[in-house]
Amino acid sequence: MDPVKQNSLTLLIASSDPADHAMADGVGRKRRWNVLHAATRAAAVDLLMVRRPSVVVASDWRQMLEELACLVDPPVLVAASRSADAALWAEALNVGAYDVLQTPLEPGELQHVVESAHETWRRSSALAAWRARAASAGAAALRA
């Protein structure tokens, strides 16, 4: 993967709430993120196939986890919910979400969580690429 593309932050905000999209746009503009928008899960899945974001913030996060499980090098998922209590946080993290954001989204929290999630994705993607190269090199050595 192109190092510039790998390090650029692309956020997919998957929410039916226009306020979530407006907040993501505002923070994204200031931080120079590429922000993608989807009001439905179907639209989010379409964008996932074409644009390959590094982070997804989704209000429909349980179903989004199922969609992401089908991808190679999936983006990091951040759950978004009005009821972001300790029980939801524990559930989300236990099933594979990176973090939970309470809605309405708060700019500082959104920035911190999305940038941390992106860094986690970046490191994971780099490690996966390294492992693939190592496996390929090992296979080539065995054939020689």
PEFEN-V538305 format. One record per residue. N is the residue number from 0. RES is the residue in one letter. PHI is phi in degrees with one decimal (none if undefined). OMEGA is omega in degrees with one decimal (* if undefined). BURIAL is # if it has 16 or more other C-alpha atoms within 10 Angstrom, else .. Layout:
N&RES&PHI&OMEGA&BURIAL + N&RES&PHI&OMEGA&BURIAL
This chain:
0&M&none&177.2&. + 1&D&-59.9&-178.0&. + 2&P&-58.2&179.1&. + 3&V&-65.9&178.8&. + 4&K&-65.4&-178.2&. + 5&Q&-64.0&-176.4&# + 6&N&-89.8&-179.4&. + 7&S&-79.8&-176.4&. + 8&L&-90.1&173.4&# + 9&T&-117.8&-179.2&# + 10&L&-106.8&170.1&# + 11&L&-105.9&175.8&# + 12&I&-99.9&-176.6&# + 13&A&-111.9&-175.1&# + 14&S&-156.3&175.7&# + 15&S&-88.2&-178.0&# + 16&D&-91.4&179.2&. + 17&P&-57.7&178.9&. + 18&A&-64.7&176.9&. + 19&D&-62.9&-179.8&# + 20&H&-66.4&179.5&# + 21&A&-63.9&179.4&. + 22&M&-65.9&178.8&# + 23&A&-61.5&177.4&# + 24&D&-61.6&-178.2&# + 25&G&-62.0&179.2&. + 26&V&-67.8&-178.6&# + 27&G&-61.5&178.3&# + 28&R&-62.8&-179.9&. + 29&K&-65.6&-175.5&. + 30&R&-95.0&-179.5&. + 31&R&64.2&173.5&. + 32&W&-85.8&168.3&# + 33&N&-94.1&-176.3&. + 34&V&-108.0&176.9&# + 35&L&-106.7&-175.4&# + 36&H&-124.2&173.5&# + 37&A&-143.0&179.0&# + 38&A&-90.3&-179.9&# + 39&T&-130.8&177.7&. + 40&R&-64.6&179.1&# + 41&A&-60.4&178.1&. + 42&A&-65.4&178.5&. + 43&A&-64.5&179.5&# + 44&V&-62.7&177.1&. + 45&D&-58.1&179.3&. + 46&L&-66.6&178.8&# + 47&L&-59.4&-177.9&# + 48&M&-73.6&-173.9&. + 49&V&-99.2&-169.1&. + 50&R&-102.5&176.8&. + 51&R&53.9&177.4&# + 52&P&-67.8&176.3&# + 53&S&-90.0&-178.8&# + 54&V&-136.8&173.6&# + 55&V&-121.8&170.2&# + 56&V&-106.4&-172.8&# + 57&A&-133.6&174.5&# + 58&S&-79.2&177.5&# + 59&D&-95.7&-165.1&# + 60&W&-71.4&-179.6&# + 61&R&-63.5&179.0&# + 62&Q&-69.4&178.5&. + 63&M&-64.8&176.1&# + 64&L&-57.9&177.9&# + 65&E&-61.7&179.4&. + 66&E&-65.3&-177.4&# + 67&L&-68.2&-179.8&# + 68&A&-62.3&-178.6&. + 69&C&-86.0&-173.8&. + 70&L&-97.5&168.7&. + 71&V&-84.1&-177.6&. + 72&D&54.9&-177.1&. + 73&P&-69.4&174.3&# + 74&P&-70.6&176.2&# + 75&V&-80.8&-178.7&# + 76&L&-101.2&171.8&# + 77&V&-115.5&178.4&# + 78&A&-78.8&176.7&# + 79&A&-126.2&-177.3&# + 80&S&-157.8&174.0&# + 81&R&-66.8&-178.1&. + 82&S&-104.1&-177.9&. + 83&A&-83.0&179.3&# + 84&D&-97.1&-176.4&. + 85&A&-61.6&-179.5&. + 86&A&-65.8&178.1&. + 87&L&-65.7&179.0&. + 88&W&-58.1&179.7&# + 89&A&-62.5&179.2&. + 90&E&-61.2&-177.1&. + 91&A&-60.7&-179.5&# + 92&L&-67.4&179.8&. + 93&N&-64.9&-178.6&. + 94&V&-99.3&171.6&. + 95&G&122.6&175.3&. + 96&A&-73.2&179.4&# + 97&Y&-78.7&-177.1&# + 98&D&-162.6&178.2&# + 99&V&-128.2&173.9&# + 100&L&-112.2&175.6&# + 101&Q&-82.9&175.3&# + 102&T&-103.6&2.9&# + 103&P&-66.2&-176.8&. + 104&L&-64.6&178.3&# + 105&E&-108.3&-170.9&. + 106&P&-56.5&-178.2&. + 107&G&-64.8&179.0&. + 108&E&-67.2&177.6&. + 109&L&-58.5&-179.6&# + 110&Q&-59.7&-177.3&# + 111&H&-61.7&-176.2&. + 112&V&-67.2&-178.2&# + 113&V&-66.1&180.0&# + 114&E&-67.6&175.7&# + 115&S&-66.9&178.3&# + 116&A&-63.3&178.6&# + 117&H&-61.4&179.3&# + 118&E&-62.9&176.1&# + 119&T&-62.4&177.9&# + 120&W&-62.2&-178.5&# + 121&R&-59.8&179.4&# + 122&R&-65.9&179.4&. + 123&S&-63.7&179.1&# + 124&S&-65.7&178.8&# + 125&A&-65.2&178.8&. + 126&L&-65.3&178.2&. + 127&A&-62.4&178.5&. + 128&A&-64.8&178.9&. + 129&W&-63.8&179.3&. + 130&R&-62.4&178.9&. + 131&A&-63.7&177.7&. + 132&R&-64.7&179.5&. + 133&A&-64.8&178.7&. + 134&A&-64.7&178.9&. + 135&S&-64.4&178.7&. + 136&A&-64.6&178.1&. + 137&G&-65.7&178.1&. + 138&A&-64.5&178.8&. + 139&A&-64.9&179.0&. + 140&A&-66.0&178.9&. + 141&L&-67.4&179.3&. + 142&R&-74.3&-176.2&. + 143&A&-75.6&*&.
